[in-house]
């Protein structure tokens, strides 16, 4: 058995971001679904932890190589604009990308359910 190589299996590490990504991907709602637990959790967490996320994200941006390679004038302008631009972008992501599609789906579901209810009533009235 000398000289024989037995490879060890490479195991994929199940990190918290991987588990979180799998959990978020569990919900793939269609037009007739109510808001999922994943959507409600992301929106609630995004709104409740917004100050913490914004604070740490803005500090994180200052350590990025793209920021550090800017000229001093652009760097100062970036620092002055960041308090206004970053919260607006964060709100756009929370409300525009997470909440608005969910609201549109709920409205569509309600409209379709009203149409279905009306159609069933008309059918029942036609049978009498």
C-alpha positions as CSV (number, residue, x, y, z in Angstrom):
1,X,0.0,0.0,0.0
2,X,3.0,2.2,-0.1
3,X,2.7,5.1,-2.6
4,X,-1.0,5.0,-2.9
5,X,-2.8,8.3,-2.5
6,X,-6.2,8.3,-0.8
7,X,-7.8,11.7,-1.2
8,X,-9.9,13.1,1.6
9,X,-13.3,14.3,0.6
10,X,-13.7,18.0,0.4
11,X,-16.6,19.1,2.6
12,X,-18.5,22.2,1.9
13,X,-18.5,24.4,5.0
14,X,-22.0,25.4,6.0
15,X,-21.5,29.0,7.1
16,X,-24.2,31.2,8.4
17,X,-24.4,33.2,5.2
18,X,-24.9,30.0,3.2
19,X,-27.7,28.9,5.6
20,X,-29.3,32.3,5.4
21,X,-29.2,32.3,1.6
22,X,-30.9,28.9,1.5
23,X,-33.5,30.0,4.0
24,X,-34.3,33.1,1.9
25,X,-34.5,31.0,-1.3
26,X,-37.2,28.8,0.3
27,X,-39.8,31.3,-0.6
28,X,-40.6,31.7,-4.2
29,X,-44.0,33.2,-4.1
30,X,-46.3,33.5,-7.1
31,X,-49.2,35.9,-7.7
32,X,-51.6,34.1,-5.4
33,X,-49.4,33.7,-2.3
34,X,-49.6,35.8,0.8
35,X,-46.5,37.5,2.1
36,X,-44.0,34.8,3.1
37,X,-42.2,34.6,6.5
38,X,-38.9,35.3,4.7
39,X,-40.2,38.5,3.2
40,X,-41.7,39.7,6.4
41,X,-38.5,38.9,8.4
42,X,-36.3,40.7,5.9
43,X,-38.4,43.8,5.9
44,X,-38.9,43.9,9.6
45,X,-35.2,43.3,10.2
46,X,-34.2,45.8,7.6
47,X,-36.4,48.5,9.2
48,X,-35.5,47.7,12.8
49,X,-31.8,47.4,12.3
50,X,-31.5,50.2,9.8
51,X,-29.5,52.5,12.1
52,X,-27.0,49.8,13.0
53,X,-26.7,48.6,9.4
54,X,-26.2,52.2,8.1
55,X,-23.6,53.0,10.7
56,X,-21.5,49.8,10.1
57,X,-21.9,50.0,6.3
58,X,-20.8,53.6,6.2
59,X,-17.7,52.7,8.2
60,X,-17.1,49.7,6.0
61,X,-17.1,51.8,2.9
62,X,-14.3,54.0,4.2
63,X,-12.0,50.9,4.4
64,X,-12.6,49.8,0.8
65,X,-9.7,50.2,-1.7
66,X,-12.0,52.0,-4.1
67,X,-12.6,54.8,-1.6
68,X,-8.9,54.9,-0.6
69,X,-7.8,55.4,-4.2
70,X,-10.0,58.4,-4.8
71,X,-8.4,61.8,-5.1
72,X,-8.7,63.9,-1.9
73,X,-11.3,66.3,-3.3
74,X,-13.6,63.4,-4.4
75,X,-13.0,61.7,-1.1
76,X,-14.2,64.9,0.8
77,X,-17.2,65.2,-1.5
78,X,-18.0,61.5,-1.0
79,X,-17.9,62.0,2.8
80,X,-20.2,65.0,2.6
81,X,-22.7,63.3,0.4
82,X,-22.8,60.0,2.1
83,X,-25.1,61.0,5.0
84,X,-27.8,61.9,2.5
85,X,-27.2,59.4,-0.3
86,X,-26.7,56.2,1.8
87,X,-30.0,56.3,3.8
88,X,-31.9,57.1,0.6
89,X,-30.3,54.2,-1.2
90,X,-31.0,51.9,1.8
91,X,-34.7,53.0,1.9
92,X,-34.9,52.4,-1.8
93,X,-33.6,48.8,-1.4
94,X,-35.9,48.1,1.5
95,X,-39.1,49.6,0.1
96,X,-38.4,49.4,-3.6
97,X,-36.9,45.9,-3.9
98,X,-38.5,44.1,-0.9
99,X,-41.8,45.8,0.2
100,X,-43.2,47.1,-3.1
101,X,-43.2,43.7,-4.9
102,X,-44.9,42.1,-1.9
103,X,-47.6,44.9,-1.8
104,X,-48.2,44.6,-5.5
105,X,-48.6,40.8,-5.1
106,X,-51.1,41.3,-2.2
107,X,-53.1,43.8,-4.2
108,X,-53.2,41.5,-7.2
109,X,-54.2,38.6,-5.0
110,X,-57.1,40.6,-3.5
111,X,-58.2,41.8,-7.0
112,X,-58.2,38.2,-8.4
113,X,-60.0,36.9,-5.3
114,X,-62.8,39.5,-5.8
115,X,-63.1,38.6,-9.4
116,X,-63.3,34.9,-8.6
117,X,-65.9,35.6,-5.9
118,X,-68.0,37.6,-8.3
119,X,-67.7,34.9,-10.9
120,X,-68.8,32.2,-8.5
121,X,-71.8,34.4,-7.4
122,X,-72.8,34.9,-11.0
123,X,-72.6,31.2,-11.6
124,X,-74.6,30.4,-8.5
125,X,-77.3,33.0,-9.5
126,X,-77.4,31.5,-13.0
127,X,-78.1,28.0,-11.6
128,X,-81.2,29.1,-9.6
